[in-house]
Amino acid sequence: MIRNAIAAILVWFLASCVTTPAPNPILVSQIDSQFNANPSRTYQASGKFKRPIAYKVGQYVVTGMTSPSERSVMKMAIVGKEQDGWILETHSLTQNSESVTQMLVVGLDTVYRTGTIDDLDILWVKVKPDGNSVQTIEGPILAMTKGLYKNALAGLEVQSQIMADGGTVSVPAGRFKGTAKISSEVSFMGKKHLSSAWIHPSVPINAMVKSVSDDGDTTIELLGFGLSGAKRSF
């Protein structure tokens, strides 16, 4: 969904990257290598899509975003539990920067059951931009930016979307049969973003396989995923 593209943008923005340096050849090479994987496995779907796989520590998804200006990669993982909430870690890799964001999110289990993001809350956020020291965002500063972070997690809401048969979709992570197709509308920075997305029950966290904005400018593809193994990087 375009929401996942927005998540990548928000991670970059909230990590306080003010300037835009020239592309880093090493980062560009890392991004290209993840996009260039050939689908080697087929995933089946039985019956109509109902909801994503239940959340568990260790799950992760890796998505690649292609826009008119560049390509980027984002890994979202569930890396721990604390205070009845889940610790989500997002690793954002663009052509000129790399950053890691962790946040403690409560209410994800309610989102899983009901499909609505309204009851979700964020207790703290930790950001590590470009290998620098970890910055913790909490208290009044978090209160001011919490809405942006919640926007970045809006892609976890799938049950409320209108679903149709999406057929078979091939992406670098594999070939997915029996996808469901949904439509999405998100407001960000005063603008509405429309997209179509294909989801599959084999994919954890957000179930997304592919997303294309209605204007055709932004495409997001699943590059990889796992049901276990993800750990906190700091």
Steps between C-alpha positions, in 0.01 A plus 500: 500500500602860457491506881814290501668748268396773741650296784839506327474874444402562862788296637739710291331828597469433872861384520586869441668464164480863396716504187505266202857395416604339173426128456744273680624230254525242781139555610379503140671164443340353814157615385546367147609157625178462700281600205677263260394174666310264268176344634592141585214386723124485457261566788147365491190646662203293614167676518423868535747727682379574853786658696882507522694236691487552878782724621808332650847617596743429215266566207621739231422634153737671255343729240647700215353830384550638151411865438586740214807624689651188657466151644512421871468200730326469835504208743232491771538241776344405831802481730359482854214540750482754783220644717237293314620651172710395203836655413511571128830573329521666160823506302483759222754493217497776238755590233666751731415402858436214738309512828337273756189584701352304789163569660298340779145463371202394710165405350635301205311192618178702494585613147554134410152406628299799381695630200490862623800711598310734736598329828871480423741700718877557497680519838853582379708531185875451460680617187852419381575696180798409280686310770488791746407476867150391598248778561196431719176684426246504781294737713388833344711455185345159433154647563562753223622244247289197599246563227770468232627174646146361521453596134807293419336196662167545326598236245439237771126562463368264234168352612307822438610522137285390207638167375481333160676208332855611414617188318870407481766764568876453447749714693867448605381313813317237294185414308180541700182326386153593619575856612229742611492848348411803711467873445647757737473874559741680735530870580857627549637855507162633384476268199302183437687197366307222327638155427418137428672222692521121485515306828560134583454288816859365484648845571529613865446843661318682219431218249605725210650352182478801268357851486462745213388860538207597280713758319756229421788695654567274800534122510576293810604135473569230756871416486506246784329392822530258789295362785795494742857614546471880523690654796554847640795678344561718809 
